């Protein structure tokens, strides 16, 4: 939301971003117009972590390759090929250990993987 995009929005009282950070919002322009600006820092944690965990599982079980084989009519490869590899005992690398990174590790804890974390220090 830029200052220009706020023009003519005289009844706008609150701008809520369903994410974290305000890098896409001209907070100064909102303040000048009396528009409250909010974020929802926890709002995207579970969906993002769930998506990351789903991708880990999809990669481990070669779902893309198996889906492609089925769609191409290769039933042997699609249905009966080795299903990938197990996650137990494998290493999970997590870059960033904020809310989302921690939730990814929590969601994947069932598989008892070794977890390596790289995060910036403050």
C-alpha positions in Angstrom: 0.0 0.0 0.0 1.6 3.2 -1.2 0.5 6.7 -0.5 -0.9 6.9 -4.0 -3.0 3.7 -3.4 -4.5 5.3 -0.3 -5.9 8.2 -2.2 -9.7 8.3 -2.1 -10.0 5.8 0.7 -11.5 8.2 3.1 -13.4 5.6 5.1 -10.5 3.3 5.6 -9.8 3.0 9.3 -7.5 -0.1 9.6 -5.1 -1.9 7.3 -4.3 -5.4 8.5 -1.6 -7.4 6.8 -2.0 -11.1 7.3 1.7 -11.7 7.5 4.6 -10.3 9.3 6.6 -7.2 8.4 5.4 -3.9 6.9 7.8 -3.7 4.0 4.9 -3.4 1.5 3.0 -0.8 3.5 3.7 3.0 3.6 3.2 3.3 7.3 4.0 7.0 7.3 1.2 7.7 4.8 -1.2 5.5 6.8 -0.3 7.4 10.0 -0.9 10.8 8.3 -4.4 9.6 7.3 -5.2 8.2 10.7 -5.3 4.6 9.4 -4.2 2.0 12.0 -1.8 -0.6 10.6 -1.6 -4.1 12.1 0.1 -7.4 11.3 -0.8 -11.0 12.3 2.6 -12.5 13.1 1.3 -15.9 14.1 -1.2 -16.1 11.3 1.1 -17.7 8.7 3.2 -19.9 11.0 1.2 -23.1 10.8 0.3 -22.9 7.1 3.9 -22.2 6.1 5.3 -24.9 8.4 2.7 -27.4 7.2 3.6 -26.6 3.6 7.3 -27.1 4.3 6.7 -30.4 6.1 4.5 -31.6 3.3 7.3 -30.9 0.8 9.7 -32.9 2.9 7.3 -35.9 2.9 6.7 -35.5 -0.8 10.4 -35.5 -1.6 11.1 -38.5 0.7 8.3 -40.5 -0.9 9.1 -39.4 -4.5 5.4 -38.3 -5.0 6.1 -36.2 -8.0 7.9 -39.0 -9.9 5.2 -41.5 -8.9 2.4 -39.1 -9.9 4.0 -38.4 -13.3 4.4 -42.1 -13.9 0.7 -42.8 -13.1 -0.4 -39.9 -15.4 1.7 -41.3 -18.2 0.2 -44.8 -17.8 3.2 -46.4 -16.2 1.3 -48.3 -13.5 4.3 -50.4 -12.5 6.5 -47.4 -11.7 3.6 -45.3 -10.3 2.2 -47.9 -8.0 4.8 -50.5 -7.2 8.2 -48.7 -7.5 10.1 -48.2 -4.2 8.4 -45.5 -2.3 11.4 -43.4 -1.6 13.3 -43.4 1.7 12.4 -43.3 5.3 13.0 -40.2 7.3 13.9 -41.7 10.7 17.5 -41.2 11.4 18.0 -38.8 8.5 19.1 -35.2 8.9 16.8 -32.3 8.5 18.5 -28.9 7.8 16.5 -25.8 8.8 17.6 -22.4 7.7 16.0 -19.9 10.1 14.7 -21.0 13.5 12.0 -18.5 14.1 8.3 -19.3 14.5 8.0 -21.2 11.2 11.3 -23.1 11.5 10.4 -24.3 15.0 7.0 -25.4 13.9 8.5 -27.4 11.0 10.7 -29.2 13.4 7.7 -29.8 15.8 5.6 -31.2 12.9 8.3 -33.5 11.7 9.4 -34.7 15.2 7.5 -38.0 14.7 10.1 -39.1 12.3 12.9 -38.7 14.8 15.3 -37.0 12.5 18.5 -35.3 13.4 18.0 -31.6 13.1 20.6 -29.0 12.1 19.7 -25.4 12.4 21.3 -22.3 10.8 20.0 -19.0 12.1 21.3 -15.5 12.3 22.4 -14.2 15.7 21.1 -11.0 17.1 
